[in-house]
Amino acid sequence: MDQVPGSPQKPQDAQGNDGLPGCYRHPDRPTGIRCTRCDKPICPECMVSASVGFQCPDCVRGGSGTGHAPQATAPRTIAGGTIAADPRLVTKILLGLNLAVFVAVLATGDELVNRLDLLGLAFDPGRGELVGVAEGEWYRLLTAMFLHQQIAHIAFNMLSLWWLGPPLEAALGRLRFLALYLLSGLGGSALSYLLAAQNQPSLGASGAIFGLLGATAILLRRLNYDMKPVLILLGLNLVFTFLWPNIAWQAHVGGLVVGAAVAFGMVHAPRDRRTLVQAATCVVALLAVGAVVWVRTVGLVA
């Protein structure tokens, strides 16, 4: 849906379903946050971090009519990222990568899948040797995140990415959103490697998608939005995770936990140490993934 500019003069006319006013630039997005200068309601995409609270893009550019001079610093998202002209760029790139790998799988068959899927330790008759993460093929933890074999599987994951990705990318910024996505996917791969059967291959972006779902819940809580829709969606997805056959629940749970933890560190980091805390959060998450993989590998090769 195309974005329609709202009316800065009467933002209270655009009411959301939960009774909150709509953002003055995006009336279809109810929000409980207001600009500290002009008091216009602003959504995550329009929030610009200020010394106290958040400001709207108009006030940052000095165009609010209040007589204030423009700020010297660049506009920032709620997590401290730079506000981008296209808040969907990274989401589009991730979609493109997943679709490109899917087309490659259709063209090459099982050969590409066998070399890129998540596999702990198994004997490959074609190569006559043991293969898998335990044999040093750690890249499988990453490549499995972009691998799909069934149309229904990739369709569900990509629709979820398109729905969850842009709001998070707008709220966090491109680099932080990319870090969230990759770490969530790695978290799902690590837990699968730890708990699933080592000769059972798994693949898909579901771990990363569950990480985005957990991050969405954290962001909504930070903004004091209504949590019911996302909690219901999360609950339904968890029910399907454990009741539907042939689903790697380990990847879903691992991605959810890592995604929520990383998002919490990003949106709750103190303003004066925000970059340091956010970087430390990502490093700790990556080290935790590495520790899980190392412990499992030692247990397998010992």
C-alpha positions as CSV (number, residue, x, y, z in Angstrom):
1,M,0.0,0.0,0.0
2,D,1.3,3.5,-0.9
3,Q,2.0,5.8,2.0
4,V,-0.2,8.9,2.1
5,P,1.0,11.9,4.0
6,G,-1.2,12.9,6.9
7,S,-2.3,16.3,8.1
8,P,0.1,17.8,10.6
9,Q,-2.6,20.3,11.6
10,K,-5.1,17.6,12.6
11,P,-3.2,14.4,13.5
12,Q,-5.9,13.6,16.0
13,D,-8.4,12.9,13.2
14,A,-6.5,9.7,12.2
15,Q,-7.4,7.3,14.9
16,G,-6.1,3.7,15.0
17,N,-8.2,0.7,16.0
18,D,-6.8,0.9,19.5
19,G,-7.8,4.5,20.0
20,L,-4.3,5.9,19.5
21,P,-3.7,8.8,17.1
22,G,-2.2,8.1,13.7
23,C,1.2,9.2,12.7
24,Y,1.1,12.6,11.1
25,R,2.9,11.3,8.0
26,H,1.4,7.8,8.0
27,P,-2.2,8.1,9.3
28,D,-2.8,4.3,9.1
29,R,-0.2,3.7,11.8
30,P,-1.5,4.3,15.4
31,T,1.2,5.5,17.8
32,G,1.6,6.5,21.4
33,I,4.8,8.5,20.8
34,R,4.8,12.3,20.1
35,C,7.4,14.8,19.0
36,T,8.9,16.5,22.0
37,R,8.9,19.8,20.0
38,C,5.6,20.1,18.3
39,D,3.7,17.2,19.9
40,K,2.7,15.6,16.6
41,P,2.2,11.8,16.8
42,I,5.1,9.9,15.1
43,C,5.5,6.2,14.2
44,P,8.8,4.3,14.4
45,E,9.8,5.2,10.8
46,C,9.4,8.9,11.6
47,M,11.1,8.9,15.1
48,V,14.3,10.9,15.3
49,S,16.3,10.4,18.5
50,A,16.8,13.7,20.4
51,S,18.6,14.6,23.6
52,V,15.2,14.1,25.3
53,G,12.6,11.8,23.7
54,F,12.0,11.8,20.0
55,Q,11.4,14.4,17.3
56,C,9.6,14.4,14.0
57,P,11.5,14.8,10.7
58,D,9.9,18.3,10.2
59,C,11.4,19.6,13.5
60,V,14.8,18.0,12.8
61,R,14.9,19.8,9.4
62,G,13.8,23.0,11.1
63,G,10.5,23.0,9.2
64,S,8.0,22.9,12.0
65,G,7.4,26.6,12.1
66,T,8.5,26.8,15.7
67,G,11.5,29.0,14.9
68,H,14.0,26.3,16.0
69,A,17.2,25.9,14.0
70,P,17.9,22.6,12.3
71,Q,19.9,20.0,14.3
72,A,23.5,19.4,13.4
73,T,23.2,15.7,13.8
74,A,21.7,13.4,11.2
75,P,18.2,12.0,11.9
76,R,18.3,8.7,13.8
77,T,15.9,5.9,14.3
78,I,14.7,4.7,17.7
79,A,17.7,2.4,17.9
80,G,20.2,5.0,16.7
81,G,20.4,4.0,13.1
82,T,20.4,6.4,10.2
83,I,17.0,7.1,8.6
84,A,17.1,5.7,5.1
85,A,15.2,6.9,2.1
86,D,14.1,3.3,1.4
87,P,13.4,1.5,4.7
88,R,12.9,-1.8,2.8
89,L,16.2,-2.1,1.0
90,V,17.8,-4.8,3.2
91,T,14.5,-6.7,3.3
92,K,14.4,-6.6,-0.5
93,I,18.0,-7.9,-0.7
94,L,17.3,-10.7,1.7
95,L,14.2,-11.7,-0.3
96,G,16.2,-11.6,-3.5
97,L,18.9,-13.8,-2.0
98,N,16.4,-16.4,-0.8
99,L,14.6,-16.4,-4.1
100,A,17.9,-16.7,-6.1
101,V,19.0,-19.7,-4.1
102,F,15.6,-21.3,-4.5
103,V,15.9,-20.9,-8.3
104,A,19.4,-22.4,-8.1
105,V,18.0,-25.4,-6.2
106,L,15.3,-25.9,-8.8
107,A,18.0,-25.8,-11.5
108,T,20.6,-28.1,-9.9
109,G,18.4,-30.5,-7.8
110,D,19.6,-32.2,-4.6
111,E,23.3,-31.6,-5.2
112,L,23.2,-28.0,-4.0
113,V,20.9,-28.8,-1.1
114,N,23.2,-31.6,0.0
115,R,26.2,-29.2,0.1
116,L,24.4,-26.3,1.8
117,D,21.8,-27.6,4.2
118,L,22.3,-27.8,7.9
119,L,23.8,-31.2,8.7
120,G,25.6,-32.1,11.9
121,L,27.5,-35.2,11.0
122,A,26.7,-37.9,8.4
123,F,28.3,-40.1,5.8
124,D,28.0,-39.0,2.2
125,P,28.1,-42.0,-0.1
126,G,28.8,-39.8,-3.1
127,R,32.0,-38.4,-1.6
128,G,32.8,-41.4,0.5
129,E,33.4,-39.3,3.6
130,L,31.9,-37.8,6.7
131,V,30.3,-34.4,6.1
132,G,28.6,-31.8,8.2
133,V,29.3,-29.0,10.7
134,A,31.2,-31.4,13.0
135,E,33.6,-32.0,10.1
136,G,34.4,-28.3,9.8
137,E,31.7,-27.3,7.4
138,W,30.5,-24.4,9.6
139,Y,29.3,-22.5,6.6
140,R,26.2,-24.8,6.7
141,L,25.0,-22.8,9.7
142,L,24.6,-19.8,7.5
143,T,23.8,-21.2,4.1
144,A,20.9,-23.3,5.4
145,M,19.2,-20.0,6.3
146,F,18.8,-19.2,2.6
147,L,17.9,-22.7,1.4
148,H,14.4,-23.9,0.5
149,Q,13.1,-26.8,-1.5
150,Q,9.3,-26.5,-1.5
151,I,7.2,-23.6,-2.9
152,A,4.9,-23.5,0.1
153,H,7.9,-23.3,2.5
154,I,9.6,-20.4,0.8
155,A,6.3,-18.6,0.1
156,F,5.4,-18.6,3.8
157,N,8.8,-17.5,4.9
158,M,9.1,-14.8,2.3
159,L,5.7,-13.4,3.0
160,S,6.5,-13.3,6.7
161,L,9.8,-11.5,5.9
162,W,8.0,-8.9,3.8
163,W,5.5,-8.3,6.5
164,L,7.9,-8.2,9.5
165,G,11.0,-6.8,7.8
166,P,10.2,-3.3,6.7
167,P,8.9,-2.0,10.1
168,L,11.9,-3.4,11.9
169,E,14.3,-2.1,9.3
170,A,12.7,1.3,9.6
171,A,12.9,1.3,13.4
172,L,16.4,-0.2,13.8
173,G,18.2,1.0,10.7
174,R,19.7,-1.1,8.0
175,L,22.9,-2.4,9.7
176,R,21.2,-3.3,12.9
177,F,18.3,-5.0,11.1
178,L,20.7,-7.1,9.1
179,A,22.6,-8.1,12.2
180,L,19.3,-9.0,13.9
181,Y,18.3,-11.2,10.9
182,L,21.6,-13.0,10.6
183,L,22.1,-13.6,14.3
184,S,18.5,-14.9,14.6
185,G,19.1,-17.4,11.8
186,L,22.4,-18.5,13.3
187,G,20.8,-18.9,16.7
188,G,18.2,-21.2,15.1
189,S,20.9,-23.2,13.3
190,A,23.0,-23.6,16.5
191,L,20.1,-24.9,18.6
192,S,19.2,-27.3,15.8
193,Y,22.8,-28.5,15.6
194,L,22.8,-29.0,19.4
195,L,19.5,-30.8,19.9
196,A,18.4,-32.4,16.6
197,A,19.7,-35.7,15.2
198,Q,23.0,-35.1,13.5
199,N,22.2,-37.1,10.4
200,Q,18.9,-35.2,9.9
201,P,19.3,-32.3,7.4
202,S,17.3,-29.1,7.9
203,L,17.0,-25.9,6.0
204,G,14.9,-22.7,5.7
205,A,14.7,-19.1,6.9
206,S,12.3,-19.9,9.7
207,G,14.8,-19.4,12.5
208,A,15.5,-15.8,11.2
209,I,11.8,-15.2,10.7
210,F,11.0,-16.2,14.3
211,G,13.8,-13.9,15.4
212,L,12.1,-11.0,13.6
213,L,8.8,-12.0,15.3
214,G,10.4,-11.9,18.7
215,A,12.1,-8.6,17.8
216,T,8.7,-7.1,16.8
217,A,7.3,-8.0,20.2
218,I,10.2,-6.3,21.9
219,L,9.8,-3.2,19.8
220,L,6.1,-2.9,20.3
221,R,6.6,-3.2,24.1
222,R,9.3,-0.5,23.9
223,L,6.9,1.8,22.1
224,N,4.0,0.9,24.4
225,Y,1.9,-0.4,21.5
226,D,-0.9,-3.0,21.9
227,M,0.9,-6.4,22.3
228,K,-2.1,-8.6,21.7
229,P,-1.9,-9.1,17.9
230,V,1.8,-10.0,17.9
231,L,1.4,-12.3,20.9
232,I,-1.5,-14.1,19.3
233,L,0.5,-14.5,16.1
234,L,3.5,-15.7,18.1
235,G,1.4,-18.2,20.0
236,L,-0.2,-19.6,16.9
237,N,3.2,-20.0,15.2
238,L,4.6,-21.9,18.3
239,V,1.6,-24.2,18.3
240,F,2.2,-25.1,14.6
241,T,5.9,-25.5,15.4
242,F,5.3,-28.2,17.9
243,L,2.2,-29.9,16.4
244,W,2.9,-29.8,12.6
245,P,5.1,-32.7,11.4
246,N,8.5,-32.3,9.9
247,I,9.2,-28.9,11.4
248,A,12.6,-28.2,13.1
249,W,11.2,-26.7,16.3
250,Q,14.8,-26.2,17.5
251,A,15.4,-23.6,14.7
252,H,12.2,-21.7,15.5
253,V,12.9,-21.5,19.3
254,G,16.6,-20.7,18.8
255,G,15.8,-17.9,16.4
256,L,13.1,-16.5,18.6
257,V,15.3,-16.4,21.7
258,V,18.3,-14.8,19.9
259,G,16.1,-12.4,18.0
260,A,14.3,-11.2,21.1
261,A,17.6,-10.8,23.1
262,V,19.3,-8.9,20.3
263,A,16.4,-6.6,19.8
264,F,16.1,-5.9,23.5
265,G,19.7,-4.8,23.6
266,M,19.2,-2.6,20.6
267,V,16.1,-0.7,21.6
268,H,16.9,-0.4,25.3
269,A,20.5,0.6,25.1
270,P,21.3,3.8,27.0
271,R,21.5,6.8,24.6
272,D,25.0,7.8,25.8
273,R,26.4,4.3,25.3
274,R,24.1,3.0,22.7
275,T,26.6,1.9,20.0
276,L,28.7,0.2,22.6
277,V,25.8,-1.7,24.2
278,Q,24.4,-2.7,20.9
279,A,27.7,-3.9,19.5
280,A,28.3,-5.8,22.8
281,T,24.8,-7.4,22.5
282,C,25.6,-8.7,19.0
283,V,29.0,-9.9,20.0
284,V,27.6,-11.8,23.0
285,A,24.9,-13.4,20.8
286,L,27.5,-14.5,18.3
287,L,29.8,-15.9,21.0
288,A,26.8,-17.8,22.5
289,V,26.1,-19.3,19.1
290,G,29.8,-20.2,18.7
291,A,29.9,-21.7,22.2
292,V,26.9,-23.9,21.5
293,V,28.4,-25.1,18.2
294,W,31.8,-25.8,19.8
295,V,30.3,-27.8,22.7
296,R,28.2,-29.9,20.3
297,T,31.2,-30.5,18.0
298,V,33.5,-31.5,20.8
299,G,30.8,-34.0,21.9
300,L,30.5,-35.5,18.4
301,V,34.2,-35.9,17.5
302,A,35.4,-36.9,21.0
